[in-house]
Amino acid sequence: SEEGRRGSTGGCIWLHGTPPQQFARAPLASDGCVVMANPDLKQLLRKVQIGATPVVTARSLQWISQPQAEKEAQSIAGAINGWKDSRAAG
C-alpha cells in the first residue's frame, strides 16, 4: 500500500489531534497520520462532516476556477456514465 511505502504502521491515514498535554507531535512521530493542534482541529471539525468530507493530502495543490471545476466534473461524469453503459450492455 501507499502507506506501507511511506513507512506508516497503520491501516489508513487518520486526521487527529494531540494528547491533551501536548500542543504538537514531534516530526515523523505520527505513524503516517495527519496531526493537528487541538484548537485547529476543533475549528476544522466545525466546518466538515465526519465520514463525508474528503480530505486531500498533497505536497501542493493547483486551484482552478469554479467553471473549470464544473467542466472537469462533467467530463468525469461522462466517462463514468459511458463505463456504466458499456458494462450494462455487456
C-alpha positions as CSV (number, residue, x, y, z in Angstrom):
1,S,0.0,0.0,0.0
2,E,1.0,3.6,-0.3
3,E,1.0,3.9,3.4
4,G,3.5,1.0,3.7
5,R,5.8,2.6,1.1
6,R,5.8,5.7,3.2
7,G,6.6,3.7,6.4
8,S,3.1,4.1,8.0
9,T,2.3,1.4,10.5
10,G,-1.5,1.8,10.4
11,G,-4.1,0.6,8.0
12,C,-5.0,4.1,6.8
13,I,-4.2,7.7,7.3
14,W,-6.1,9.4,10.1
15,L,-6.6,13.0,10.9
16,H,-6.4,13.6,14.6
17,G,-5.3,15.9,17.4
18,T,-2.6,15.5,20.0
19,P,-2.6,14.3,23.6
20,P,-4.1,16.9,25.9
21,Q,-0.7,17.8,27.5
22,Q,0.9,18.4,24.0
23,F,0.4,21.1,21.5
24,A,2.1,19.3,18.7
25,R,3.8,15.9,18.0
26,A,7.4,15.5,17.1
27,P,8.1,15.3,13.3
28,L,7.7,11.8,12.0
29,A,6.0,10.7,15.2
30,S,2.5,10.4,13.7
31,D,2.9,6.9,12.1
32,G,1.7,8.4,8.8
33,C,-1.3,10.3,10.2
34,V,-2.1,13.9,9.8
35,V,-1.9,15.5,13.2
36,M,-3.2,19.0,14.0
37,A,-3.0,21.1,17.2
38,N,-6.2,20.5,19.1
39,P,-7.5,24.1,18.8
40,D,-7.0,23.9,15.0
41,L,-8.7,20.5,14.8
42,K,-11.7,21.8,16.8
43,Q,-12.1,24.7,14.4
44,L,-11.9,22.3,11.4
45,L,-14.4,19.9,12.9
46,R,-17.0,22.7,12.9
47,K,-16.7,23.0,9.1
48,V,-16.6,19.4,8.0
49,Q,-18.9,16.3,8.2
50,I,-17.0,13.3,9.6
51,G,-17.1,10.4,7.1
52,A,-18.4,12.6,4.3
53,T,-15.9,15.4,3.7
54,P,-13.0,14.3,1.6
55,V,-9.5,15.2,2.9
56,V,-6.7,15.6,0.4
57,T,-3.1,15.4,1.4
58,A,-0.7,16.6,-1.2
59,R,2.7,18.4,-1.5
60,S,0.9,21.2,-3.4
61,L,-2.5,21.9,-4.9
62,Q,-3.3,23.7,-8.2
63,W,-6.6,25.6,-7.6
64,I,-8.9,26.0,-10.6
65,S,-11.9,28.3,-11.1
66,Q,-15.5,27.1,-10.4
67,P,-16.3,27.0,-14.2
68,Q,-13.2,24.8,-14.8
69,A,-14.1,22.5,-11.9
70,E,-17.6,22.1,-13.3
71,K,-16.3,21.4,-16.8
72,E,-13.9,18.7,-15.4
73,A,-16.7,17.2,-13.3
74,Q,-18.9,16.9,-16.3
75,S,-16.1,15.2,-18.2
76,I,-15.5,12.7,-15.4
77,A,-19.3,12.1,-15.0
78,G,-19.4,11.4,-18.8
79,A,-16.6,8.9,-18.6
80,I,-18.2,7.1,-15.6
81,N,-21.6,7.0,-17.3
82,G,-20.0,5.7,-20.5
83,W,-18.4,2.9,-18.5
84,K,-21.7,2.1,-16.8
85,D,-23.5,1.9,-20.1
86,S,-20.8,-0.3,-21.6
87,R,-21.0,-2.6,-18.6
88,A,-24.8,-2.8,-18.7
89,A,-24.7,-3.6,-22.4
90,G,-22.3,-6.5,-21.7
